[in-house]
Amino acid sequence: MIRFGAEVAAARDAGTPIVALESSVLAQGLPIPANREAERRICAAVRAGGAVPAITAVVRGHPTVGLAGDDLARFLARDGVTKVASRDLAPAMAQGRDGATTVAASLTLAAAAGLEVFATGGIGGVHREPAFDESADLLELARTPVITVCAGAKSILDLPATLERLDTYGVTVLGYRTEEFPGFFTAQTGLRVPARVDSPAAIAAIFRASRALGRRSALLVVQPPPADAALDAALVEHAVAQALHEARTAGVQGAAVTPFLLAAVERATGGRSLTANLALLEANAGLAAAIAVALAETGPSGV
């Protein structure tokens, strides 16, 4: 059922490494025109690393891996594009809608397409308010065997609770050249990761070992945002607290909370959080490409 873009289809035929990417960050997460810059930078980073970028989406009802051309332009312009989590994939398909895929939905499509590596900015997790609000990303990570590269969980979340939930779900978390679980915009959270790795080859080996055991969960690889773009932890915490106050005052709820909070944090940091977001997206895409190349060098998992 998956429709592949021309570049991705050619890569599959040639055995070229492929990195899956989400489309919700482009259609909902980042403002225009920063979303266009993000698309350019993450795709360039993947290609520079020796792999092919594959943006996932639902395009007029078709689950797509390799969003490009006029379809990509429509998503970047946000022309009738809805946000689609994993639970929303089937309705979007049956109703012929355009849907920008979240981390959870992107993982679903990546796995269905046989891809093993996915890059994003920050995963969803346990919200600070209300505490029972948990992102579907967590459950999808627990049941989808795809290496997921990110800068930790979004700073607007309850990071200790999110890391604890990943532990409960049995998701292996690896810190890439760090012992600390990053907080998206910031490298400092005070939270330790269970294990550190220092090379893409080591990540590939751990993933192969996990698959050999028949484990069905993702391998979550976290790396801090680039040092020249990362924000001070105290600044981020102050901005998040202010954003939460604005959300309560405005009565924002449900799926609108995350984009509202991220926009509020951008205002509170004078745009510095947007700069950090673009930088970490690019860095994560580059690391994902290196991992995809390392996996290709070791051959198929055979599971």
Number of C-alpha atoms within 10 A of each C-alpha: 8 13 18 20 18 13 14 24 16 13 16 16 8 9 10 16 27 26 30 31 33 27 30 26 24 25 26 22 18 21 15 14 11 17 21 17 13 19 22 12 19 24 21 17 23 29 18 14 19 16 25 25 28 27 29 31 32 30 23 17 18 21 26 24 29 23 27 17 9 9 14 20 13 16 25 25 16 16 11 11 20 19 22 25 23 18 12 14 24 15 12 21 17 11 10 14 19 25 30 28 31 27 31 24 28 33 33 23 24 27 17 14 17 11 21 26 29 30 32 26 28 24 27 23 27 26 20 16 16 9 11 9 12 20 19 19 20 22 17 21 27 22 17 22 26 24 26 26 29 28 32 31 23 24 26 27 23 18 23 15 16 23 22 12 18 18 14 10 16 17 23 21 21 24 24 24 14 18 18 23 29 28 29 30 31 27 22 17 16 12 14 15 18 13 14 19 17 12 14 19 18 16 24 23 14 16 23 19 13 18 18 12 10 11 17 16 21 26 26 26 24 31 26 25 28 20 12 8 18 23 22 12 16 12 13 23 15 13 23 22 15 15 22 20 14 15 19 12 9 10 9 15 13 7 11 11 17 20 15 19 24 21 17 22 27 20 15 18 16 10 13 16 24 21 15 21 24 21 22 27 26 26 25 29 32 26 22 31 29 24 27 29 22 19 23 16 12 12 9 10 14 7 9
